[in-house]
Amino acid sequence: MSAQSARRRVLIVAAEFPPVKGIGRLRPLKFCQHLKSFGWDAAVLTLNEGDMQPVDAATLQEIPQGVPVYRAALPRPKERIVAAIKAGLKRRDATPPPATAAPSHPSTAAPSPSGGISWPGRIMGLMDRLTRRYLLIPDDLVLWTGPAVRRGLQAVKDFQPTVILATAPYFTDLIIGARLAQRAGLPWIADYRDLWTGDVLREWVPGWRRRLELGMERRVLATASAVLTVSEPKTQVMRQRLPHLPAEAFITLTNGYDLEEFADITPETGDPGQVRIVYAGRLFKNRRGYELLEAAGALLRERPEYRQRLRIEYYGGVAPEIAAQMEVLTSEQELTDIVRFFPDVPYQRSKALQKGADVLLLIVDRGETTSGVIPGKLFEYLAAGRPILCIAAEGATPDIIRQGRLGWVVPPGDVTAIKTVLDLILSASAVPYAPDAAFVSQFERRKLVETLAGILDRVAAGNHSG
């Protein structure tokens, strides 16, 4: 048998994929980049370019040459409704009143003199809230299911995969993966970066919907040949949640890092003598880090000589409610010359900022399943090779940082502990950084994808023998 005919193929269902800029794109992307070395060709089923934000066109260059990418459009009924309303209002406003018409009264569709929202705006806002809560289940991409399955069946015909792997979130990806596998008669693997229900980022889901989604999850995964998660605590949750699957079907496969990604990056440093704490990512929901600003303010009141040296920089989106509180804290703690917020930056510059930082700030989401959270950003920080200041409750992420000797871990809300760490950082002539190379090397992406290739081999062999 020729080497080419012996190769196996996996179709990866991943809504988050270049040109999407978010950290979620990296896992499926890295699978594509490394699987070829282990006898597996990969193709990807994803959204049309521009159907998800934020985007960075430069990330399209990350897709390995020869990897087919099948794209399906996300239906947007809301946009059609808004366009129809706007067109109707425009036609009405453009129609001159009859000559005999009485003087017109103010339109209820017009903005109020104070600039308030018009009635179409209020209606659309209400529609957004209702559809997100009651109709878009399990997530905002559920309407993508039909187009994605149709496009996926074309991908199956063209690419002829051996296995389908669906990575989530978005959890609609899992529904699509299961349906494609059923229609094509192929085995499939569910890959969880976050948990479907009970995850710290989905605690807003009401009880009735959580019960509904748990049932949905069990039905969708009933046919999965393997269930992957990114941390051991999450694997334990899934094993308990899906007792009908054999224990060996549940596998922990963490995210990882690629040193070569940062090898040619020129560090973007600050002024000489300054110590820059850099956060590269979004602040939203329960990822806030207010205690760092409180600790910095307290330390500078005690040690004003540090003021010329300390800089705290945030690069990325900040949710409006968090931005408002950050502004209050920055003013209260007299940090307007210390703390700076910058808009989202292209991925290449983000890597330069990380590599040039004196300390990298990592904030782990707090909530019910926080012990199993390992932010993908941690592995970028590993590749950047800079010390990490991590604000996190006990769990998988603090374990990695401590065992790897990668920096400092402080509990959420412990202003005193963070103040102590800041004092250590600023009092030293250089920030100590002595990672345990042997421990850290287990997270090299190539090693992790080699493990994935073995999982794919077993799943494919099981399907063939069946």
C-alpha positions in Angstrom: 0.0 0.0 0.0 1.4 3.4 -0.9 2.1 6.1 1.7 -0.6 8.3 0.2 -3.3 5.6 0.3 -2.4 4.7 3.9 -3.0 8.3 5.1 -6.1 9.0 7.1 -8.3 12.1 7.1 -10.1 14.1 9.8 -12.8 16.7 9.1 -12.7 19.3 12.0 -15.9 21.2 12.7 -14.8 24.5 14.2 -16.7 27.8 14.1 -13.8 29.6 15.6 -11.1 29.5 12.9 -9.1 32.1 10.9 -9.7 34.9 10.2 -11.3 34.9 13.6 -8.7 36.3 16.0 -9.9 34.9 19.3 -7.9 32.3 21.3 -10.5 29.6 20.5 -9.2 29.4 16.9 -5.8 28.1 18.0 -6.7 24.6 19.0 -8.3 23.5 15.7 -5.6 25.5 13.8 -2.8 23.7 15.6 -4.4 20.3 15.0 -4.3 21.1 11.3 -0.7 22.3 11.4 0.8 19.3 13.2 -1.4 16.3 12.3 0.2 15.8 8.9 3.4 14.8 10.6 1.6 11.8 12.2 -0.2 10.4 9.1 -3.4 12.5 9.2 -4.6 15.0 6.7 -7.1 17.6 8.0 -9.9 19.7 6.6 -12.0 22.2 8.4 -15.7 23.1 8.3 -16.2 26.6 9.5 -18.1 29.9 9.1 -17.9 32.3 6.2 -15.2 34.9 6.7 -16.7 37.9 8.5 -19.5 35.9 10.2 -17.8 36.2 13.5 -15.9 39.0 15.2 -13.2 40.1 15.9 -11.2 39.1 12.8 -7.6 39.6 11.8 -7.0 38.9 8.2 -3.3 38.1 8.9 -4.4 34.9 10.7 -5.5 33.5 7.4 -1.7 33.0 6.7 -1.6 30.6 9.7 -3.7 28.0 7.8 -1.3 25.3 6.5 -1.0 25.0 2.7 -3.1 22.2 1.4 -5.7 22.2 4.2 -9.2 22.4 2.6 -11.4 24.9 4.4 -15.2 24.5 3.8 -17.2 27.6 4.7 -20.9 27.9 5.3 -22.8 31.1 5.9 -24.5 32.0 9.2 -28.2 32.9 8.6 -29.0 36.4 9.9 -32.8 36.8 10.1 -32.5 39.7 12.4 -30.5 41.7 9.8 -33.2 41.1 7.3 -35.9 42.2 9.7 -33.9 45.4 10.6 -33.3 46.1 6.9 -37.1 45.7 6.2 -38.0 48.1 9.0 -35.5 50.6 7.8 -36.7 50.3 4.2 -40.3 50.7 5.4 -39.5 53.8 7.4 -37.5 55.3 4.5 -40.4 54.8 2.1 -42.8 56.3 4.5 -40.6 59.4 5.2 -40.0 59.8 1.4 -43.7 59.9 0.6 -45.0 63.5 0.6 -48.3 64.0 2.4 -51.5 64.8 0.4 -52.1 68.5 -0.1 -55.2 68.3 2.0 -53.7 66.4 4.8 -53.8 67.8 8.3 -50.5 68.8 10.0 -48.6 65.7 10.9 -47.9 64.7 14.5 -44.5 63.6 15.7 -43.8 60.0 14.7 -43.4 57.4 17.4 -40.5 56.0 15.3 -38.4 59.1 15.6 -35.8 59.6 18.2 -36.8 61.7 21.2 -35.3 65.2 21.5 -33.0 63.8 24.1 -31.6 61.3 21.7 -33.6 58.3 23.1 -33.9 55.0 21.3 -36.7 54.9 18.7 -39.4 52.3 18.9 -37.8 50.0 16.3 -34.6 50.1 18.3 -36.5 49.2 21.5 -38.3 46.4 19.7 -35.0 45.0 18.3 -33.3 45.2 21.6 -36.2 43.3 23.2 -36.0 40.7 20.4 -32.3 40.3 21.0 -32.8 39.5 24.7 -35.7 37.1 24.1 -34.1 35.2 21.3 -30.8 34.8 23.1 -32.5 33.5 26.2 -35.3 31.4 24.8 -34.6 30.5 21.1 -30.8 30.5 20.4 -30.2 27.2 22.2 -27.5 26.1 22.9 -25.8 29.3 21.5 -25.9 32.1 19.0 -24.8 29.8 16.1 -27.7 27.4 16.3 -29.1 28.7 13.0 -25.8 27.7 11.4 -26.6 24.0 11.9 -28.5 23.5 8.6 -26.1 25.3 6.3 -23.1 23.7 8.0 -24.5 20.2 7.8 -25.2 20.7 4.1 -21.8 22.1 3.4 -20.3 19.4 5.6 -21.9 16.6 3.5 -20.2 18.2 0.5 -16.9 18.2 2.4 -17.4 14.5 3.3 -18.0 13.7 -0.4 -15.0 15.7 -1.5 -12.5 15.1 1.3 -13.6 11.6 2.3 -12.7 11.8 6.0 -12.1 8.8 8.2 -13.2 10.6 11.4 -15.1 13.8 12.3 -13.9 15.9 15.2 -16.1 18.7 16.5 -14.5 21.3 18.9 -16.6 23.5 21.2 -17.5 26.1 22.1 -19.5 26.9 20.1 -21.6 23.9 21.2 -23.5 24.0 17.9 -20.3 22.5 16.5 -21.0 19.3 18.5 -24.6 19.1 17.1 -23.2 19.5 13.6 -20.5 16.9 14.1 -22.9 14.4 15.4 -25.4 14.9 12.5 -22.6 14.7 9.9 -21.3 11.5 11.5 -24.7 10.0 11.5 -25.5 11.0 7.9 -22.0 9.9 6.6 -21.7 6.7 8.7 -18.5 7.9 10.3 -17.2 7.9 13.9 -16.8 11.3 15.6 -15.0 12.9 18.5 -16.4 15.6 20.8 -13.6 18.1 21.8 -14.4 20.4 24.8 -12.4 23.5 25.4 -15.1 24.7 27.8 -18.0 22.8 29.3 -21.4 23.0 27.7 -23.3 23.4 30.9 -22.0 24.5 34.3 -19.0 26.3 32.8 -17.9 29.5 34.6 -18.7 31.5 31.4 -22.2 30.1 31.1 -23.4 30.6 34.7 -26.0 33.1 33.3 -28.0 30.2 31.8 -31.2 29.8 33.8 -32.1 26.5 35.5 -34.8 25.5 33.1 -32.5 26.0 30.2 -29.6 24.2 31.9 -31.8 21.1 32.3 -32.8 21.3 28.7 -29.2 21.6 27.5 -28.1 18.8 29.7 -30.6 16.5 28.0 -29.6 17.9 24.6 -25.9 17.3 25.4 -26.6 13.6 26.4 -28.5 13.0 23.2 -25.9 14.6 21.0 -23.0 12.8 22.6 -24.7 9.4 22.7 -22.9 8.4 19.5 -19.5 9.9 20.2 -16.5 7.6 20.0 -14.4 9.8 22.3 -14.8 12.9 24.5 -11.8 15.2 24.9 -11.4 18.0 27.4 -8.6 20.4 28.2 -8.2 19.6 31.9 -8.6 16.6 34.2 -11.3 18.3 36.3 -13.4 18.8 33.2 -12.8 15.2 32.1 -14.1 14.1 35.5 -17.2 16.2 35.1 -17.9 14.7 31.6 -17.3 11.2 32.8 -20.0 11.7 35.5 -22.3 13.4 33.1 -22.2 10.7 30.5 -22.1 7.4 32.3 -23.4 5.5 29.2 -20.0 6.0 27.5 -17.1 3.7 28.5 -14.5 5.2 30.9 -11.8 5.0 28.3 -13.7 7.3 25.9 -12.9 10.3 28.2 -9.4 11.7 27.5 -7.7 14.8 28.8 -5.8 16.7 26.1 -4.6 20.1 27.2 -3.9 23.0 25.0 -0.3 23.8 24.3 2.4 26.1 22.9 4.6 26.4 19.9 8.0 28.0 20.7 8.6 28.6 17.0 5.6 31.0 16.9 7.5 33.5 19.0 11.0 32.7 17.7 11.1 35.5 15.1 9.1 38.0 17.1 10.9 41.2 18.1 9.9 42.1 21.7 8.0 45.3 22.2 9.5 46.7 25.3 8.9 49.8 27.4 11.1 52.6 28.6 14.4 51.6 30.4 13.9 51.1 34.1 10.2 50.5 33.9 8.5 47.3 35.0 5.6 46.6 32.6 2.8 44.2 33.6 0.9 43.3 30.4 -2.5 41.8 30.0 -3.2 40.5 26.5 -6.8 39.5 26.2 -10.4 40.5 27.0 -11.9 41.5 30.3 -15.5 40.4 30.6 -18.1 38.7 32.8 -16.2 37.3 35.8 -12.7 38.0 34.3 -12.0 41.4 35.9 -8.9 41.6 38.1 -10.0 44.7 40.1 -7.8 43.6 43.0 -4.6 44.3 41.0 -5.5 48.0 40.8 -6.3 48.1 44.5 -3.0 46.5 45.4 -1.0 48.8 43.1 -2.7 51.9 44.7 -1.9 50.6 48.2 1.7 49.8 47.3 2.4 53.2 45.7 1.0 55.0 48.7 3.6 53.1 50.9 6.4 53.2 48.3 6.0 56.3 46.2 9.4 55.8 44.7 7.9 52.9 42.6 5.6 55.3 40.8 8.1 56.1 38.0 8.8 52.4 37.4 5.4 50.6 37.5 3.2 50.4 34.4 0.1 48.2 33.9 -1.1 47.8 30.4 -4.2 46.1 29.0 -4.6 45.2 25.4 -7.9 43.9 24.2 -11.6 44.5 24.6 -13.1 45.5 28.0 -16.8 44.9 28.7 -18.6 48.3 29.3 -19.5 47.6 33.0 -15.9 46.5 33.7 -14.4 49.5 32.0 -16.6 51.8 34.1 -15.5 50.1 37.3 -11.8 50.2 36.1 -12.1 53.9 35.5 -13.5 54.5 39.0 -10.7 52.4 40.6 -8.0 54.0 38.5 -9.1 57.4 39.7 -9.7 56.4 43.3 -6.3 54.7 43.5 -4.5 57.6 41.8 -3.2 55.3 39.0 -4.1 57.4 35.9 -0.4 57.7 35.1 0.2 54.0 35.8 -2.6 52.1 34.2 -3.4 52.3 30.4 -6.0 50.6 28.3 -5.4 50.0 24.6 -7.8 48.7 22.0 -7.5 45.2 20.5 -4.3 44.7 18.6 -3.4 42.3 15.7 -2.1 38.9 16.8 1.5 39.6 15.6 1.7 42.7 17.8 0.1 40.9 20.7 2.9 38.3 20.6 5.5 41.2 20.5 3.9 42.8 23.5 3.8 39.5 25.4 7.5 38.8 24.6 8.5 42.3 25.7 6.6 42.4 29.0 8.4 42.1 32.3 5.4 40.3 33.8 2.3 38.8 32.1 -1.0 39.1 33.9 -3.3 36.1 33.8 -6.9 36.2 35.2 -8.7 32.9 35.5 -12.5 33.0 35.4 -14.2 32.5 38.7 -17.2 30.2 39.2 -18.6 26.8 39.8 -16.1 24.9 37.6 -13.1 27.2 37.9 -10.9 24.4 39.1 -10.9 23.0 35.6 -10.2 26.2 33.7 -6.9 26.5 31.9 -7.0 29.6 29.8 -5.6 29.2 26.3 -3.7 32.4 27.0 -1.6 30.6 29.5 0.1 28.6 26.7 0.7 31.8 24.7 2.4 33.1 27.8 4.5 30.0 28.0 5.7 30.5 24.5 6.5 34.1 25.2 8.8 33.1 27.9 8.0 35.7 30.5 7.0 35.4 34.2 3.3 35.1 35.0 1.3 36.8 37.7 -1.9 34.7 37.9 -5.0 35.7 39.8 -6.9 32.4 40.3 -8.6 30.1 42.8 -7.0 26.7 43.3 -7.3 24.4 40.4 -5.5 23.2 37.2 -4.0 26.6 36.2 -2.3 27.4 39.6 -1.0 23.8 39.6 0.7 24.3 36.3 2.2 27.6 37.2 3.6 26.3 40.5 4.9 23.0 39.2 6.4 24.7 36.2 7.9 27.5 38.3 6.3 30.0 35.9 5.6 32.9 38.3 3.2 33.8 41.1 -0.3 32.7 42.0 -2.6 34.8 44.2 -6.2 34.1 45.2 -9.0 36.3 43.8 -9.7 39.3 46.0 -6.5 39.0 48.1 -5.3 42.6 47.7 -2.6 42.0 50.3 -1.1 39.0 48.6 -1.0 40.9 45.2 0.6 43.9 46.9 3.3 41.6 48.3 4.0 40.2 44.9 4.2 43.6 43.3 6.6 44.7 45.9 8.8 41.7 45.2 8.7 42.4 41.5 9.6 46.1 41.8 12.2 45.7 44.5 14.3 43.2 42.4 16.8 44.3 39.8 15.4 41.6 37.6 12.3 39.5 37.7 13.3 35.9 38.5 12.1 33.3 35.9 13.3 29.8 36.1 10.8 27.4 34.5 11.1 23.7 34.9 11.9 22.8 31.3 11.0 19.1 31.7 7.6 19.9 33.2 6.8 22.6 30.7 7.8 20.5 27.7 4.8 18.2 28.1 2.7 21.1 26.8 4.6 21.4 23.5 1.9 21.4 20.9 3.6 18.8 18.7 3.6 16.2 21.5 -0.1 16.9 22.3 -1.1 16.5 18.6 0.9 13.2 18.5 -1.4 12.0 21.3 -4.4 13.2 19.3 -3.2 11.3 16.3 -3.1 8.1 18.4 -6.7 8.8 19.5 -7.8 9.3 15.9 -6.0 6.0 15.0 -7.9 4.1 17.7 -11.3 5.6 16.8 -10.7 4.9 13.1 -9.6 1.3 13.8 -12.7 0.8 16.0 -15.0 1.9 13.3 -13.2 -0.2 10.7 -13.4 -3.3 12.9 -17.1 -2.7 13.6 
